[in-house]
């Protein structure tokens, strides 16, 4: 059976969607999400150096400048990551490509449209009846009428996708099926025999990796597996112990930041950092989720 790169590692996600060589795949995918008048003809990857985020969060983002078939320019922020207060973070980060459009001197405040697209391997909305596969959000007034077409959110919650190959109808259906089931494909299903999916599966074949790429992928896969196991263990412990939520968050974040800074500067080893974080949890000074998030920051940094 052909083995494929895990798409949900940062290595796999970047390999499929974050390289100029696969620009046509990204355009095809994004065109399932943008309004018809914004159908993408071309795009370019922009520098993410000015994104107001940690190194962990920056690596989860693609900053794209798109040109529609009608010649209109617009901006797409695309990410795959799990963070607390997800919707608040999406709102926060969407403001930066808006603010960046300001120009020095005379400016009439005319804005290019901005899309914030998130592909998620988790449900940010835990309420079952609100767990929509695709949530399309934009600014509307109290009567449901469009207030502005300059800001759009597209949240894709992959666990909510349940269709079989026989039920696929739209190109968006096909992309979701491809993304969710890639690792289980022995052969590419006939309904996905299109150039974009054939290129995508070839890109993600483990056998396509070069010797220079293998160490990076193996480390990315190890980080992903370690974090999944570690997070599961921490959540089970938290449920078993009935740990209280929201313990002195400001103080806890300061303690965590100090430990991670010491780790980053090489003053302590990863095992010692983990021991210190675990001790803080055992003492009730940080929650299990805060501990798990801290270790995710280390794994992705």
N, C-alpha and C positions, 0 to 999 in steps of 0.2 A: 504493500500500500504506500502510495506517495505521501511523504510527510511535508507539512506546510508550516511556515513561520507563524507563530502565534500573533495574530493581528492586534491583540490587546496589550502586548508589550509596546513600550515606546519605540523600540527598534522596528517592529512590524508595522505599526501605524504610520511611522515616518516613511518607511520603505514603499508602502502602497500609495499614500496620498501626499507625501512631503517632498517629492523629488521632481525636478523638471521633466525627467524622462517619462513620468507617468501623468503629465499634465492633462492629457486627454481623458484619463480615467476620472480625475478630479472634476473636470469640466462636466463630464457626463453625469456624475453623481450630483453635483451642485445644481445642475439644470432640472433635477427632479424636485428641487426645493425652492428655487427663486420664482418670482412672479413671471408670467409669460413675457412681459415687456422688458424683463431683465435677463432674458436668455443669454447665456454667456458665449461669446465668440472667442475670447482669449483671456488669459490671466497671467499674472506674474507674482512670484513670491517676493514679499517685502521683508526688510530687516525687522527683527523683533527686539532689537536692542533697547528700544525706548518703551517697551511694554512695562507697565508698573506692576511687576509681579516678582515672586521669588524665582530662582533658577528652575525649581521643580515645575512651577506653573508656566514659565516661558516655554519650556520644552513641550508642553501640552498644546501649544498654540501654533496655528499657521495664520499669518497675516497676509492677505491676498488682495491685490488690486485687479479688479475685473473690468472687462469692456463688454458691453452688451452688443447684440447684433445690430441694434439701432445706433450704436456709437456712444451710448451713455456709459460713463465710468461709475463704478461703485466699489465698495469695500466689503470684504468678507473676513470675519474673524471666526476661525474654526478650531475647535478643541475637543479633546477626549481626556477627561480626568474626573476624579471623584474628590470633592471637597465639601466641607460643611458649608451651610448657608449658600447652596449652589445657585439658587435664583438671584440672591443678592449679589453674588460675585458676577453673574452674567450681566446684570444691570450695570454694575460698576465698570466692568471691562468694556462694555459697549459704548460708554461715554468717551473713551479715549480716541477711537477713530473719528468720532464726531468733533471733538475738541481739536484734533490734529489738522482739521481742514481750515482752521482759522489762518488767515494770511496777514502779514504785516502791512500796515497802511490801509487804504480804502478797501472795504470789503462789504458786500451787500448781504452777507449771512446765508447766501444760497448754499445748501448742503447737497452732497452726493448721498445716495442711499447707502445704508449700512445694514449688513446681515450678520447676526451672531448665530453660528451653526455649531451645535454640540452633538457629537455621537457618543452615547453613553452605554457602558456595559453594566449599568446599575439603574435602579429606579430612584430618581430624585424625589418623586412623589410617592410615598409609601402607602397612601390611601388607595386601596385596590380599585375603587370605582373611578378614580382620577388618573389611573396609570395608563395614559394614552401613549401609543407608539410614537406618534408625531404630534407635537404641540406647536402650532403656528400662531405667533403672537405679534401684534402690532398695536399702534396707538388708536383707540376708538373712544368716542364720547359716550354719554349715558344712554343714548339711543342706539348704540351699536354702529354708528356711522363713522367712517374713517376720518380721523383727525389729521394724520400725517402718514405718508408712505415712505418716510425717510429712515425708519428704524424697524427692523424685522428680527424676530427671534425664531429659530427652528431648533427644537429639542427632540432628539430621537432617542427613545428609551428602548434599547435593543432587547432586553428581557421580555418586553411586551409584544414582540413579534412572534406570532404563533402559526403562520401559514405554512402549508406544505408546498412542494414543488408544483403540484397539480392546481393549486389555488392562486398561483402568481398571475397577476394581470398587468400591472403597470411596471414601468422601469424602476420606480422606487421600490416596489415589491421585490423585484429581482435583486436590487442592490442589498436590501435588508436580508434576503435569503442568503446571498453570497457572503455577506459579512458575518452573519450568525453561524452558518453551517460550514464554513470553509474547511475547518480542521477535520470534519467528518467525511469530506468528499473522497471517495475512492477514484471516481472519475467525475469530470465536470458534467452536471446534469444537462440534458439536451436543451432545456429551455434557456440555459445560460450560454449556449453556443453563439456568443456575440464577441466581436473583437475586444471590447473593453474587459469582459470577464475572462476571456482567454489570456489576455495580456496580464490581468491581475493575478490569476492563479499561477502563471509562469513566474511573475515577479516574486511571489510568495513561496515558491518551491524551496525547501531547504537545500536541495541539490544545486540551486542557482547561486548560493552564497559562495563567495570567494574565500580563500584561506585567510585573507586579511579581515573579512567581515565576520567570520565565525566567532572569534573571541567576544566581539561586541554583542552579537546576538545571544551567545551563551550566557553572558553576564546579565543581559537584559531579561532573559528567560529566568535565570536564577532569582533575580530581584523580584520578578513578578510572582513566582511560585512561593518564595519565602514570605512575601507580603500577604498573599492569599491565605496561607496556612496560619501565619501569625495573627492576622486579623480575625480569622475564625476562632482561634483559641482564645483571644482576648474577649471576643463577644460572648463566647460560651462562659468564660469565667465571670464576666460582668453579670450575665443573667443569673448564674448560680449563686453569686454573692449578693445579688440585689443591690448593686452599687448605686448610690445616689448620684443624680446628675448635677452638673453645673457647680462644681466645687471651686470656688475662688479662681475663676478663669484667668483673670489678669495676672495674679501671682503665679499661677501654674504655667502660663505661657512664658513668663520671664525665666522661670527655672528651666523649662524645656529649652528655651533659646540659648541659655548659658551652656547647657550640656552639649547641644548641637554645635555651638560655636567652638567649644573646646575640641570636639571631634573633628570639625573642619580644619582647625589649625594644627591637628596632629598631636595635641596635648594629652589626649586619652585615646584608647583603642576602641573599635566598634563594640567589642564585648563589654568593656567597662562602661561605655555610654549606655548600652542596653541595661546593664545592671543598675545603673543610677536611675534610669527612667522607670525600671520595674520597682525599685525601692520607693520612688515617689508615689507610684500607684498603690503599693502595699500600705503606705502610710496615709493613704486617702488624700494626698495632695494634688493628684491629677486623676482624671477619669481614664477608663480603658480606651475610650475613643481618642482622647488626647494623646495617650501613649501610642496608639496605632498610627495616628496621623503624624506623630513625630518620627516614627520609624519609616513611614512612607516618605517623608521629606528626605531622610538620609538615603533611602534606597534609590530615589529618583535624582538625587543631587549629583 
